């Protein structure tokens, strides 16, 4: 079993030992955006994100009594 684990470790570390020709770089912007967002665009974006996150939860909470009635009727 220990030979099996050593084989797995050797396979995982072999690319490190060989040296990779691919250099991964993060896409980090070091400058501000070309066009600044206005207050209208910011408000619309925040509103849509809020609706996308809180909308389904609000729907379930608003209709909670209906869901309870359906569960008790099926039993």
N, CA, C, O and CB atoms as a CASP TS submission, in Angstrom:
PFRMAT TS
TARGET T0000
AUTHOR 0000-0000-0000
METHOD Language model
MODEL 1
PARENT N/A
ATOM      1  N   UNK     1       0.819  -1.194   0.000  1.00  0.00           N
ATOM      2  CA  UNK     1       0.000   0.000   0.000  1.00  0.00           C
ATOM      3  C   UNK     1       0.858   1.251   0.000  1.00  0.00           C
ATOM      4  O   UNK     1       0.525   2.232  -0.664  1.00  0.00           O
ATOM      5  CB  UNK     1      -0.929   0.002   1.194  1.00  0.00           C
ATOM      6  N   UNK     2       1.981   1.226   0.752  1.00  0.00           N
ATOM      7  CA  UNK     2       2.836   2.404   0.801  1.00  0.00           C
ATOM      8  C   UNK     2       3.472   2.665  -0.563  1.00  0.00           C
ATOM      9  O   UNK     2       3.718   3.819  -0.914  1.00  0.00           O
ATOM     10  CB  UNK     2       3.920   2.235   1.873  1.00  0.00           C
ATOM     11  N   UNK     3       3.744   1.609  -1.340  1.00  0.00           N
ATOM     12  CA  UNK     3       4.271   1.787  -2.691  1.00  0.00           C
ATOM     13  C   UNK     3       3.267   2.482  -3.589  1.00  0.00           C
ATOM     14  O   UNK     3       3.627   3.306  -4.430  1.00  0.00           O
ATOM     15  CB  UNK     3       4.660   0.445  -3.291  1.00  0.00           C
ATOM     16  N   UNK     4       2.007   2.140  -3.400  1.00  0.00           N
ATOM     17  CA  UNK     4       0.932   2.778  -4.166  1.00  0.00           C
ATOM     18  C   UNK     4       0.870   4.266  -3.857  1.00  0.00           C
ATOM     19  O   UNK     4       0.758   5.091  -4.763  1.00  0.00           O
ATOM     20  CB  UNK     4      -0.423   2.115  -3.859  1.00  0.00           C
ATOM     21  N   UNK     5       0.944   4.606  -2.568  1.00  0.00           N
ATOM     22  CA  UNK     5       0.903   6.013  -2.182  1.00  0.00           C
ATOM     23  C   UNK     5       2.127   6.774  -2.679  1.00  0.00           C
ATOM     24  O   UNK     5       2.019   7.935  -3.076  1.00  0.00           O
ATOM     25  CB  UNK     5       0.798   6.137  -0.673  1.00  0.00           C
ATOM     26  N   UNK     6       3.298   6.119  -2.659  1.00  0.00           N
ATOM     27  CA  UNK     6       4.497   6.768  -3.195  1.00  0.00           C
ATOM     28  C   UNK     6       4.361   7.015  -4.694  1.00  0.00           C
ATOM     29  O   UNK     6       4.827   8.033  -5.207  1.00  0.00           O
ATOM     30  CB  UNK     6       5.741   5.913  -2.913  1.00  0.00           C
ATOM     31  N   UNK     7       3.725   6.088  -5.389  1.00  0.00           N
ATOM     32  CA  UNK     7       3.508   6.263  -6.829  1.00  0.00           C
ATOM     33  C   UNK     7       2.609   7.441  -7.117  1.00  0.00           C
ATOM     34  O   UNK     7       2.856   8.206  -8.049  1.00  0.00           O
ATOM     35  CB  UNK     7       2.912   5.007  -7.433  1.00  0.00           C
ATOM     36  N   UNK     8       1.568   7.589  -6.323  1.00  0.00           N
ATOM     37  CA  UNK     8       0.657   8.739  -6.496  1.00  0.00           C
ATOM     38  C   UNK     8       1.390  10.039  -6.210  1.00  0.00           C
ATOM     39  O   UNK     8       1.226  11.022  -6.933  1.00  0.00           O
ATOM     40  CB  UNK     8      -0.579   8.611  -5.569  1.00  0.00           C
ATOM     41  N   UNK     9       2.201  10.045  -5.150  1.00  0.00           N
ATOM     42  CA  UNK     9       2.954  11.242  -4.810  1.00  0.00           C
ATOM     43  C   UNK     9       3.950  11.581  -5.910  1.00  0.00           C
ATOM     44  O   UNK     9       4.153  12.757  -6.211  1.00  0.00           O
ATOM     45  CB  UNK     9       3.679  11.059  -3.475  1.00  0.00           C
ATOM     46  N   UNK    10       4.575  10.577  -6.514  1.00  0.00           N
ATOM     47  CA  UNK    10       5.545  10.807  -7.580  1.00  0.00           C
ATOM     48  C   UNK    10       4.856  11.388  -8.810  1.00  0.00           C
ATOM     49  O   UNK    10       5.402  12.279  -9.460  1.00  0.00           O
ATOM     50  CB  UNK    10       6.271   9.500  -7.942  1.00  0.00           C
ATOM     51  N   UNK    11       3.676  10.899  -9.131  1.00  0.00           N
ATOM     52  CA  UNK    11       2.933  11.408 -10.287  1.00  0.00           C
ATOM     53  C   UNK    11       2.540  12.864 -10.060  1.00  0.00           C
ATOM     54  O   UNK    11       2.622  13.682 -10.977  1.00  0.00           O
ATOM     55  CB  UNK    11       1.674  10.547 -10.552  1.00  0.00           C
ATOM     56  N   UNK    12       2.119  13.187  -8.849  1.00  0.00           N
ATOM     57  CA  UNK    12       1.679  14.554  -8.561  1.00  0.00           C
ATOM     58  C   UNK    12       2.843  15.539  -8.525  1.00  0.00           C
ATOM     59  O   UNK    12       2.673  16.696  -8.907  1.00  0.00           O
ATOM     60  CB  UNK    12       0.937  14.595  -7.238  1.00  0.00           C
ATOM     61  N   UNK    13       4.014  15.110  -8.078  1.00  0.00           N
ATOM     62  CA  UNK    13       5.141  16.026  -7.961  1.00  0.00           C
ATOM     63  C   UNK    13       5.998  16.075  -9.216  1.00  0.00           C
ATOM     64  O   UNK    13       6.846  16.960  -9.326  1.00  0.00           O
ATOM     65  CB  UNK    13       5.991  15.638  -6.791  1.00  0.00           C
ATOM     66  N   UNK    14       5.818  15.173 -10.161  1.00  0.00           N
ATOM     67  CA  UNK    14       6.677  15.151 -11.337  1.00  0.00           C
ATOM     68  C   UNK    14       6.599  16.424 -12.179  1.00  0.00           C
ATOM     69  O   UNK    14       7.646  16.860 -12.657  1.00  0.00           O
ATOM     70  CB  UNK    14       6.325  13.975 -12.186  1.00  0.00           C
ATOM     71  N   UNK    15       5.445  17.052 -12.398  1.00  0.00           N
ATOM     72  CA  UNK    15       5.461  18.302 -13.157  1.00  0.00           C
ATOM     73  C   UNK    15       6.265  19.397 -12.457  1.00  0.00           C
ATOM     74  O   UNK    15       6.882  20.232 -13.118  1.00  0.00           O
ATOM     75  CB  UNK    15       4.042  18.781 -13.391  1.00  0.00           C
ATOM     76  N   UNK    16       6.259  19.397 -11.135  1.00  0.00           N
ATOM     77  CA  UNK    16       7.030  20.389 -10.384  1.00  0.00           C
ATOM     78  C   UNK    16       8.519  20.160 -10.594  1.00  0.00           C
ATOM     79  O   UNK    16       9.282  21.111 -10.759  1.00  0.00           O
ATOM     80  CB  UNK    16       6.684  20.332  -8.881  1.00  0.00           C
ATOM     81  N   UNK    17       8.928  18.903 -10.587  1.00  0.00           N
ATOM     82  CA  UNK    17      10.338  18.592 -10.741  1.00  0.00           C
ATOM     83  C   UNK    17      10.838  18.862 -12.152  1.00  0.00           C
ATOM     84  O   UNK    17      11.987  19.263 -12.335  1.00  0.00           O
ATOM     85  CB  UNK    17      10.588  17.155 -10.379  1.00  0.00           C
ATOM     86  N   UNK    18       9.987  18.647 -13.151  1.00  0.00           N
ATOM     87  CA  UNK    18      10.390  18.874 -14.539  1.00  0.00           C
ATOM     88  C   UNK    18      10.483  20.354 -14.877  1.00  0.00           C
ATOM     89  O   UNK    18      11.254  20.736 -15.757  1.00  0.00           O
ATOM     90  CB  UNK    18       9.416  18.199 -15.480  1.00  0.00           C
ATOM     91  N   UNK    19       9.728  21.175 -14.209  1.00  0.00           N
ATOM     92  CA  UNK    19       9.702  22.590 -14.534  1.00  0.00           C
ATOM     93  C   UNK    19       8.645  22.846 -15.600  1.00  0.00           C
ATOM     94  O   UNK    19       8.682  22.246 -16.674  1.00  0.00           O
ATOM     95  CB  UNK    19      11.090  23.071 -15.011  1.00  0.00           C
ATOM     96  N   UNK    20       7.746  23.698 -15.318  1.00  0.00           N
ATOM     97  CA  UNK    20       6.634  23.957 -16.223  1.00  0.00           C
ATOM     98  C   UNK    20       6.968  25.124 -17.132  1.00  0.00           C
ATOM     99  O   UNK    20       7.537  26.121 -16.688  1.00  0.00           O
ATOM    100  CB  UNK    20       5.344  24.238 -15.440  1.00  0.00           C
ATOM    101  N   UNK    21       6.616  25.003 -18.395  1.00  0.00           N
ATOM    102  CA  UNK    21       6.847  26.098 -19.331  1.00  0.00           C
ATOM    103  C   UNK    21       5.680  27.064 -19.353  1.00  0.00           C
ATOM    104  O   UNK    21       5.790  28.152 -19.918  1.00  0.00           O
ATOM    105  CB  UNK    21       7.097  25.558 -20.726  1.00  0.00           C
ATOM    106  N   UNK    22       4.558  26.683 -18.746  1.00  0.00           N
ATOM    107  CA  UNK    22       3.380  27.541 -18.702  1.00  0.00           C
ATOM    108  C   UNK    22       3.435  28.374 -17.434  1.00  0.00           C
ATOM    109  O   UNK    22       3.524  27.838 -16.329  1.00  0.00           O
ATOM    110  CB  UNK    22       2.069  26.707 -18.765  1.00  0.00           C
ATOM    111  N   UNK    23       3.382  29.670 -17.598  1.00  0.00           N
ATOM    112  CA  UNK    23       3.391  30.571 -16.455  1.00  0.00           C
ATOM    113  C   UNK    23       1.986  31.131 -16.306  1.00  0.00           C
ATOM    114  O   UNK    23       1.472  31.793 -17.207  1.00  0.00           O
ATOM    115  CB  UNK    23       4.451  31.717 -16.627  1.00  0.00           C
ATOM    116  N   UNK    24       1.375  30.864 -15.174  1.00  0.00           N
ATOM    117  CA  UNK    24       0.034  31.368 -14.943  1.00  0.00           C
ATOM    118  C   UNK    24       0.115  32.746 -14.322  1.00  0.00           C
ATOM    119  O   UNK    24       0.882  32.980 -13.388  1.00  0.00           O
ATOM    120  CB  UNK    24      -0.768  30.413 -14.046  1.00  0.00           C
ATOM    121  N   UNK    25      -0.688  33.658 -14.854  1.00  0.00           N
ATOM    122  CA  UNK    25      -0.700  35.014 -14.328  1.00  0.00           C
ATOM    123  C   UNK    25      -2.139  35.400 -14.041  1.00  0.00           C
ATOM    124  O   UNK    25      -3.046  35.072 -14.806  1.00  0.00           O
ATOM    125  CB  UNK    25      -0.037  36.016 -15.319  1.00  0.00           C
ATOM    126  N   UNK    26      -2.334  36.081 -12.960  1.00  0.00           N
ATOM    127  CA  UNK    26      -3.669  36.555 -12.612  1.00  0.00           C
ATOM    128  C   UNK    26      -3.965  37.826 -13.410  1.00  0.00           C
ATOM    129  O   UNK    26      -3.072  38.632 -13.670  1.00  0.00           O
ATOM    130  CB  UNK    26      -3.789  36.819 -11.078  1.00  0.00           C
ATOM    131  N   UNK    27      -5.223  37.989 -13.790  1.00  0.00           N
ATOM    132  CA  UNK    27      -5.627  39.189 -14.522  1.00  0.00           C
ATOM    133  C   UNK    27      -6.027  40.263 -13.528  1.00  0.00           C
ATOM    134  O   UNK    27      -7.211  40.463 -13.253  1.00  0.00           O
ATOM    135  CB  UNK    27      -6.792  38.886 -15.502  1.00  0.00           C
ATOM    136  N   UNK    28      -5.041  40.943 -12.998  1.00  0.00           N
ATOM    137  CA  UNK    28      -5.293  41.996 -12.025  1.00  0.00           C
ATOM    138  C   UNK    28      -5.025  43.339 -12.694  1.00  0.00           C
ATOM    139  O   UNK    28      -3.945  43.568 -13.238  1.00  0.00           O
ATOM    140  CB  UNK    28      -4.410  41.815 -10.749  1.00  0.00           C
ATOM    141  N   UNK    29      -6.002  44.211 -12.650  1.00  0.00           N
ATOM    142  CA  UNK    29      -5.839  45.534 -13.249  1.00  0.00           C
ATOM    143  C   UNK    29      -5.116  46.442 -12.267  1.00  0.00           C
ATOM    144  O   UNK    29      -5.480  46.519 -11.093  1.00  0.00           O
ATOM    145  CB  UNK    29      -7.210  46.140 -13.649  1.00  0.00           C
ATOM    146  N   UNK    30      -4.106  47.119 -12.748  1.00  0.00           N
ATOM    147  CA  UNK    30      -3.357  48.011 -11.880  1.00  0.00           C
ATOM    148  C   UNK    30      -3.783  49.462 -12.056  1.00  0.00           C
ATOM    149  O   UNK    30      -3.280  50.355 -11.375  1.00  0.00           O
ATOM    150  CB  UNK    30      -1.874  47.871 -12.147  1.00  0.00           C
ATOM    151  N   UNK    31      -4.712  49.688 -12.975  1.00  0.00           N
ATOM    152  CA  UNK    31      -5.195  51.044 -13.220  1.00  0.00           C
ATOM    153  C   UNK    31      -6.698  51.093 -12.999  1.00  0.00           C
ATOM    154  O   UNK    31      -7.354  50.051 -13.002  1.00  0.00           O
ATOM    155  CB  UNK    31      -4.838  51.512 -14.653  1.00  0.00           C
ATOM    156  N   UNK    32      -7.253  52.281 -12.809  1.00  0.00           N
ATOM    157  CA  UNK    32      -8.710  52.392 -12.699  1.00  0.00           C
ATOM    158  C   UNK    32      -9.387  52.047 -14.031  1.00  0.00           C
ATOM    159  O   UNK    32      -8.734  51.994 -15.074  1.00  0.00           O
ATOM    160  CB  UNK    32      -9.108  53.816 -12.253  1.00  0.00           C
ATOM    161  N   UNK    33     -10.672  51.819 -13.982  1.00  0.00           N
ATOM    162  CA  UNK    33     -11.424  51.491 -15.188  1.00  0.00           C
ATOM    163  C   UNK    33     -11.378  52.645 -16.179  1.00  0.00           C
ATOM    164  O   UNK    33     -11.233  53.805 -15.793  1.00  0.00           O
ATOM    165  CB  UNK    33     -12.876  51.146 -14.840  1.00  0.00           C
ATOM    166  N   UNK    34     -11.503  52.312 -17.463  1.00  0.00           N
ATOM    167  CA  UNK    34     -11.470  53.353 -18.497  1.00  0.00           C
ATOM    168  C   UNK    34     -12.658  54.299 -18.358  1.00  0.00           C
ATOM    169  O   UNK    34     -12.506  55.518 -18.437  1.00  0.00           O
ATOM    170  CB  UNK    34     -11.462  52.719 -19.898  1.00  0.00           C
ATOM    171  N   UNK    35     -13.841  53.726 -18.151  1.00  0.00           N
ATOM    172  CA  UNK    35     -15.061  54.522 -17.990  1.00  0.00           C
ATOM    173  C   UNK    35     -15.613  54.286 -16.595  1.00  0.00           C
ATOM    174  O   UNK    35     -15.889  53.148 -16.215  1.00  0.00           O
ATOM    175  CB  UNK    35     -16.125  54.163 -19.076  1.00  0.00           C
ATOM    176  N   UNK    36     -15.771  55.343 -15.846  1.00  0.00           N
ATOM    177  CA  UNK    36     -16.312  55.218 -14.490  1.00  0.00           C
ATOM    178  C   UNK    36     -17.806  54.926 -14.551  1.00  0.00           C
ATOM    179  O   UNK    36     -18.506  55.409 -15.440  1.00  0.00           O
ATOM    180  CB  UNK    36     -16.047  56.504 -13.671  1.00  0.00           C
ATOM    181  N   UNK    37     -18.287  54.132 -13.598  1.00  0.00           N
ATOM    182  CA  UNK    37     -19.718  53.849 -13.524  1.00  0.00           C
ATOM    183  C   UNK    37     -20.433  55.021 -12.873  1.00  0.00           C
ATOM    184  O   UNK    37     -19.958  55.596 -11.894  1.00  0.00           O
ATOM    185  CB  UNK    37     -19.987  52.541 -12.739  1.00  0.00           C
ATOM    186  N   UNK    38     -21.570  55.360 -13.433  1.00  0.00           N
ATOM    187  CA  UNK    38     -22.355  56.448 -12.880  1.00  0.00           C
ATOM    188  C   UNK    38     -23.250  55.968 -11.763  1.00  0.00           C
ATOM    189  O   UNK    38     -23.352  54.766 -11.517  1.00  0.00           O
ATOM    190  CB  UNK    38     -23.180  57.104 -13.958  1.00  0.00           C
ATOM    191  N   UNK    39     -23.907  56.909 -11.074  1.00  0.00           N
ATOM    192  CA  UNK    39     -24.793  56.512  -9.973  1.00  0.00           C
ATOM    193  C   UNK    39     -25.995  55.689 -10.444  1.00  0.00           C
ATOM    194  O   UNK    39     -26.466  54.820  -9.711  1.00  0.00           O
ATOM    195  CB  UNK    39     -25.283  57.743  -9.240  1.00  0.00           C
ATOM    196  N   UNK    40     -26.495  55.949 -11.646  1.00  0.00           N
ATOM    197  CA  UNK    40     -27.636  55.185 -12.156  1.00  0.00           C
ATOM    198  C   UNK    40     -27.243  53.728 -12.404  1.00  0.00           C
ATOM    199  O   UNK    40     -27.971  52.809 -12.029  1.00  0.00           O
ATOM    200  CB  UNK    40     -28.174  55.820 -13.455  1.00  0.00           C
ATOM    201  N   UNK    41     -26.093  53.528 -13.035  1.00  0.00           N
ATOM    202  CA  UNK    41     -25.638  52.160 -13.302  1.00  0.00           C
ATOM    203  C   UNK    41     -25.365  51.409 -12.012  1.00  0.00           C
ATOM    204  O   UNK    41     -25.656  50.217 -11.907  1.00  0.00           O
ATOM    205  CB  UNK    41     -24.382  52.172 -14.171  1.00  0.00           C
ATOM    206  N   UNK    42     -24.811  52.097 -11.039  1.00  0.00           N
ATOM    207  CA  UNK    42     -24.537  51.479  -9.745  1.00  0.00           C
ATOM    208  C   UNK    42     -25.830  51.078  -9.058  1.00  0.00           C
ATOM    209  O   UNK    42     -25.929  49.973  -8.524  1.00  0.00           O
ATOM    210  CB  UNK    42     -23.738  52.430  -8.851  1.00  0.00           C
ATOM    211  N   UNK    43     -26.825  51.960  -9.063  1.00  0.00           N
ATOM    212  CA  UNK    43     -28.110  51.677  -8.426  1.00  0.00           C
ATOM    213  C   UNK    43     -28.813  50.506  -9.112  1.00  0.00           C
ATOM    214  O   UNK    43     -29.375  49.640  -8.442  1.00  0.00           O
ATOM    215  CB  UNK    43     -29.009  52.924  -8.455  1.00  0.00           C
ATOM    216  N   UNK    44     -28.783  50.476 -10.435  1.00  0.00           N
ATOM    217  CA  UNK    44     -29.426  49.378 -11.172  1.00  0.00           C
ATOM    218  C   UNK    44     -28.723  48.059 -10.861  1.00  0.00           C
ATOM    219  O   UNK    44     -29.386  47.045 -10.644  1.00  0.00           O
ATOM    220  CB  UNK    44     -29.406  49.652 -12.702  1.00  0.00           C
ATOM    221  N   UNK    45     -27.397  48.059 -10.837  1.00  0.00           N
ATOM    222  CA  UNK    45     -26.653  46.842 -10.533  1.00  0.00           C
ATOM    223  C   UNK    45     -26.937  46.329  -9.142  1.00  0.00           C
ATOM    224  O   UNK    45     -27.174  45.135  -8.960  1.00  0.00           O
ATOM    225  CB  UNK    45     -25.181  47.083 -10.688  1.00  0.00           C
ATOM    226  N   UNK    46     -26.919  47.215  -8.149  1.00  0.00           N
ATOM    227  CA  UNK    46     -27.208  46.793  -6.777  1.00  0.00           C
ATOM    228  C   UNK    46     -28.637  46.285  -6.627  1.00  0.00           C
ATOM    229  O   UNK    46     -28.883  45.320  -5.904  1.00  0.00           O
ATOM    230  CB  UNK    46     -26.969  47.946  -5.814  1.00  0.00           C
ATOM    231  N   UNK    47     -29.573  46.932  -7.306  1.00  0.00           N
ATOM    232  CA  UNK    47     -30.969  46.498  -7.244  1.00  0.00           C
ATOM    233  C   UNK    47     -31.139  45.107  -7.839  1.00  0.00           C
ATOM    234  O   UNK    47     -31.821  44.262  -7.260  1.00  0.00           O
ATOM    235  CB  UNK    47     -31.872  47.494  -7.974  1.00  0.00           C
ATOM    236  N   UNK    48     -30.522  44.865  -8.991  1.00  0.00           N
ATOM    237  CA  UNK    48     -30.659  43.552  -9.628  1.00  0.00           C
ATOM    238  C   UNK    48     -30.000  42.449  -8.805  1.00  0.00           C
ATOM    239  O   UNK    48     -30.549  41.354  -8.688  1.00  0.00           O
ATOM    240  CB  UNK    48     -30.055  43.582 -11.028  1.00  0.00           C
ATOM    241  N   UNK    49     -28.831  42.726  -8.236  1.00  0.00           N
ATOM    242  CA  UNK    49     -28.195  41.727  -7.376  1.00  0.00           C
ATOM    243  C   UNK    49     -29.051  41.443  -6.150  1.00  0.00           C
ATOM    244  O   UNK    49     -29.203  40.288  -5.752  1.00  0.00           O
ATOM    245  CB  UNK    49     -26.801  42.198  -6.946  1.00  0.00           C
ATOM    246  N   UNK    50     -29.608  42.483  -5.555  1.00  0.00           N
ATOM    247  CA  UNK    50     -30.454  42.287  -4.373  1.00  0.00           C
ATOM    248  C   UNK    50     -31.679  41.451  -4.714  1.00  0.00           C
ATOM    249  O   UNK    50     -32.042  40.545  -3.963  1.00  0.00           O
ATOM    250  CB  UNK    50     -30.886  43.640  -3.790  1.00  0.00           C
ATOM    251  N   UNK    51     -32.319  41.749  -5.842  1.00  0.00           N
ATOM    252  CA  UNK    51     -33.497  40.972  -6.252  1.00  0.00           C
ATOM    253  C   UNK    51     -33.130  39.520  -6.556  1.00  0.00           C
ATOM    254  O   UNK    51     -33.881  38.602  -6.229  1.00  0.00           O
ATOM    255  CB  UNK    51     -34.154  41.613  -7.484  1.00  0.00           C
ATOM    256  N   UNK    52     -31.981  39.323  -7.178  1.00  0.00           N
ATOM    257  CA  UNK    52     -31.568  37.953  -7.524  1.00  0.00           C
ATOM    258  C   UNK    52     -31.285  37.128  -6.275  1.00  0.00           C
ATOM    259  O   UNK    52     -31.538  35.924  -6.257  1.00  0.00           O
ATOM    260  CB  UNK    52     -30.323  37.978  -8.424  1.00  0.00           C
ATOM    261  N   UNK    53     -30.768  37.758  -5.244  1.00  0.00           N
ATOM    262  CA  UNK    53     -30.422  37.020  -4.028  1.00  0.00           C
ATOM    263  C   UNK    53     -31.597  36.937  -3.070  1.00  0.00           C
ATOM    264  O   UNK    53     -31.894  35.865  -2.541  1.00  0.00           O
ATOM    265  CB  UNK    53     -29.236  37.672  -3.334  1.00  0.00           C
ATOM    266  N   UNK    54     -32.261  38.051  -2.844  1.00  0.00           N
ATOM    267  CA  UNK    54     -33.323  38.089  -1.845  1.00  0.00           C
ATOM    268  C   UNK    54     -34.706  37.744  -2.402  1.00  0.00           C
ATOM    269  O   UNK    54     -35.607  37.405  -1.634  1.00  0.00           O
ATOM    270  CB  UNK    54     -33.367  39.448  -1.221  1.00  0.00           C
ATOM    271  N   UNK    55     -34.888  37.823  -3.702  1.00  0.00           N
ATOM    272  CA  UNK    55     -36.193  37.556  -4.314  1.00  0.00           C
ATOM    273  C   UNK    55     -36.734  36.165  -4.034  1.00  0.00           C
ATOM    274  O   UNK    55     -37.853  36.044  -3.536  1.00  0.00           O
ATOM    275  CB  UNK    55     -36.104  37.751  -5.786  1.00  0.00           C
ATOM    276  N   UNK    56     -35.982  35.104  -4.336  1.00  0.00           N
ATOM    277  CA  UNK    56     -36.496  33.752  -4.074  1.00  0.00           C
ATOM    278  C   UNK    56     -36.775  33.492  -2.594  1.00  0.00           C
ATOM    279  O   UNK    56     -37.759  32.836  -2.250  1.00  0.00           O
ATOM    280  CB  UNK    56     -35.511  32.724  -4.584  1.00  0.00           C
ATOM    281  N   UNK    57     -35.908  34.005  -1.720  1.00  0.00           N
ATOM    282  CA  UNK    57     -36.143  33.806  -0.288  1.00  0.00           C
ATOM    283  C   UNK    57     -37.397  34.540   0.152  1.00  0.00           C
ATOM    284  O   UNK    57     -38.170  34.012   0.953  1.00  0.00           O
ATOM    285  CB  UNK    57     -34.934  34.283   0.533  1.00  0.00           C
ATOM    286  N   UNK    58     -37.613  35.737  -0.350  1.00  0.00           N
ATOM    287  CA  UNK    58     -38.827  36.490  -0.024  1.00  0.00           C
ATOM    288  C   UNK    58     -40.076  35.796  -0.533  1.00  0.00           C
ATOM    289  O   UNK    58     -41.109  35.797   0.137  1.00  0.00           O
ATOM    290  CB  UNK    58     -38.750  37.890  -0.604  1.00  0.00           C
ATOM    291  N   UNK    59     -39.984  35.202  -1.717  1.00  0.00           N
ATOM    292  CA  UNK    59     -41.129  34.475  -2.283  1.00  0.00           C
ATOM    293  C   UNK    59     -41.507  33.290  -1.395  1.00  0.00           C
ATOM    294  O   UNK    59     -42.685  33.070  -1.114  1.00  0.00           O
ATOM    295  CB  UNK    59     -40.808  33.985  -3.714  1.00  0.00           C
ATOM    296  N   UNK    60     -40.529  32.548  -0.965  1.00  0.00           N
ATOM    297  CA  UNK    60     -40.802  31.389  -0.112  1.00  0.00           C
ATOM    298  C   UNK    60     -41.403  31.843   1.214  1.00  0.00           C
ATOM    299  O   UNK    60     -42.372  31.249   1.687  1.00  0.00           O
ATOM    300  CB  UNK    60     -39.510  30.573   0.132  1.00  0.00           C
ATOM    301  N   UNK    61     -40.843  32.883   1.818  1.00  0.00           N
ATOM    302  CA  UNK    61     -41.371  33.358   3.092  1.00  0.00           C
ATOM    303  C   UNK    61     -42.778  33.932   2.945  1.00  0.00           C
ATOM    304  O   UNK    61     -43.606  33.760   3.839  1.00  0.00           O
ATOM    305  CB  UNK    61     -40.443  34.408   3.681  1.00  0.00           C
ATOM    306  N   UNK    62     -43.061  34.607   1.837  1.00  0.00           N
ATOM    307  CA  UNK    62     -44.390  35.167   1.624  1.00  0.00           C
ATOM    308  C   UNK    62     -45.438  34.079   1.402  1.00  0.00           C
ATOM    309  O   UNK    62     -46.605  34.268   1.744  1.00  0.00           O
ATOM    310  CB  UNK    62     -44.371  36.117   0.439  1.00  0.00           C
ATOM    311  N   UNK    63     -45.038  32.948   0.836  1.00  0.00           N
ATOM    312  CA  UNK    63     -45.974  31.863   0.544  1.00  0.00           C
ATOM    313  C   UNK    63     -45.792  30.662   1.458  1.00  0.00           C
ATOM    314  O   UNK    63     -46.160  29.545   1.095  1.00  0.00           O
ATOM    315  CB  UNK    63     -45.822  31.429  -0.888  1.00  0.00           C
ATOM    316  N   UNK    64     -45.231  30.878   2.631  1.00  0.00           N
ATOM    317  CA  UNK    64     -44.940  29.785   3.539  1.00  0.00           C
ATOM    318  C   UNK    64     -46.199  29.046   3.985  1.00  0.00           C
ATOM    319  O   UNK    64     -46.190  27.821   4.103  1.00  0.00           O
ATOM    320  CB  UNK    64     -44.201  30.306   4.741  1.00  0.00           C
ATOM    321  N   UNK    65     -47.257  29.767   4.228  1.00  0.00           N
ATOM    322  CA  UNK    65     -48.511  29.119   4.643  1.00  0.00           C
ATOM    323  C   UNK    65     -49.071  28.229   3.538  1.00  0.00           C
ATOM    324  O   UNK    65     -49.623  27.166   3.820  1.00  0.00           O
ATOM    325  CB  UNK    65     -49.553  30.174   5.037  1.00  0.00           C
ATOM    326  N   UNK    66     -48.933  28.653   2.285  1.00  0.00           N
ATOM    327  CA  UNK    66     -49.405  27.822   1.172  1.00  0.00           C
ATOM    328  C   UNK    66     -48.608  26.521   1.086  1.00  0.00           C
ATOM    329  O   UNK    66     -49.168  25.460   0.806  1.00  0.00           O
ATOM    330  CB  UNK    66     -49.301  28.594  -0.158  1.00  0.00           C
ATOM    331  N   UNK    67     -47.301  26.609   1.329  1.00  0.00           N
ATOM    332  CA  UNK    67     -46.471  25.401   1.284  1.00  0.00           C
ATOM    333  C   UNK    67     -46.841  24.455   2.427  1.00  0.00           C
ATOM    334  O   UNK    67     -46.837  23.237   2.249  1.00  0.00           O
ATOM    335  CB  UNK    67     -44.971  25.771   1.359  1.00  0.00           C
ATOM    336  N   UNK    68     -47.158  25.005   3.593  1.00  0.00           N
ATOM    337  CA  UNK    68     -47.551  24.152   4.719  1.00  0.00           C
ATOM    338  C   UNK    68     -48.854  23.432   4.431  1.00  0.00           C
ATOM    339  O   UNK    68     -49.007  22.263   4.786  1.00  0.00           O
ATOM    340  CB  UNK    68     -47.686  24.979   5.997  1.00  0.00           C
ATOM    341  N   UNK    69     -49.798  24.114   3.791  1.00  0.00           N
ATOM    342  CA  UNK    69     -51.088  23.494   3.465  1.00  0.00           C
ATOM    343  C   UNK    69     -50.917  22.355   2.465  1.00  0.00           C
ATOM    344  O   UNK    69     -51.575  21.322   2.586  1.00  0.00           O
ATOM    345  CB  UNK    69     -52.058  24.542   2.902  1.00  0.00           C
ATOM    346  N   UNK    70     -50.043  22.534   1.485  1.00  0.00           N
ATOM    347  CA  UNK    70     -49.828  21.486   0.492  1.00  0.00           C
ATOM    348  C   UNK    70     -49.208  20.242   1.125  1.00  0.00           C
ATOM    349  O   UNK    70     -49.559  19.121   0.755  1.00  0.00           O
ATOM    350  CB  UNK    70     -48.935  22.000  -0.638  1.00  0.00           C
ATOM    351  N   UNK    71     -48.291  20.429   2.073  1.00  0.00           N
ATOM    352  CA  UNK    71     -47.632  19.290   2.712  1.00  0.00           C
ATOM    353  C   UNK    71     -48.621  18.499   3.563  1.00  0.00           C
ATOM    354  O   UNK    71     -48.596  17.268   3.540  1.00  0.00           O
ATOM    355  CB  UNK    71     -46.453  19.767   3.574  1.00  0.00           C
ATOM    356  N   UNK    72     -49.483  19.168   4.308  1.00  0.00           N
ATOM    357  CA  UNK    72     -50.408  18.441   5.180  1.00  0.00           C
ATOM    358  C   UNK    72     -51.508  17.769   4.384  1.00  0.00           C
ATOM    359  O   UNK    72     -52.048  16.762   4.842  1.00  0.00           O
ATOM    360  CB  UNK    72     -51.019  19.381   6.209  1.00  0.00           C
ATOM    361  N   UNK    73     -51.869  18.280   3.206  1.00  0.00           N
ATOM    362  CA  UNK    73     -52.924  17.665   2.401  1.00  0.00           C
ATOM    363  C   UNK    73     -52.444  16.375   1.740  1.00  0.00           C
ATOM    364  O   UNK    73     -53.242  15.466   1.512  1.00  0.00           O
ATOM    365  CB  UNK    73     -53.414  18.645   1.337  1.00  0.00           C
ATOM    366  N   UNK    74     -51.151  16.286   1.429  1.00  0.00           N
ATOM    367  CA  UNK    74     -50.649  15.110   0.740  1.00  0.00           C
ATOM    368  C   UNK    74     -50.465  13.911   1.697  1.00  0.00           C
ATOM    369  O   UNK    74     -50.386  12.769   1.246  1.00  0.00           O
ATOM    370  CB  UNK    74     -49.328  15.444   0.056  1.00  0.00           C
ATOM    371  N   UNK    75     -50.399  14.167   2.979  1.00  0.00           N
ATOM    372  CA  UNK    75     -50.179  13.073   3.940  1.00  0.00           C
ATOM    373  C   UNK    75     -51.411  12.362   4.294  1.00  0.00           C
ATOM    374  O   UNK    75     -51.375  11.422   5.089  1.00  0.00           O
ATOM    375  CB  UNK    75     -49.560  13.571   5.170  1.00  0.00           C
TER
END
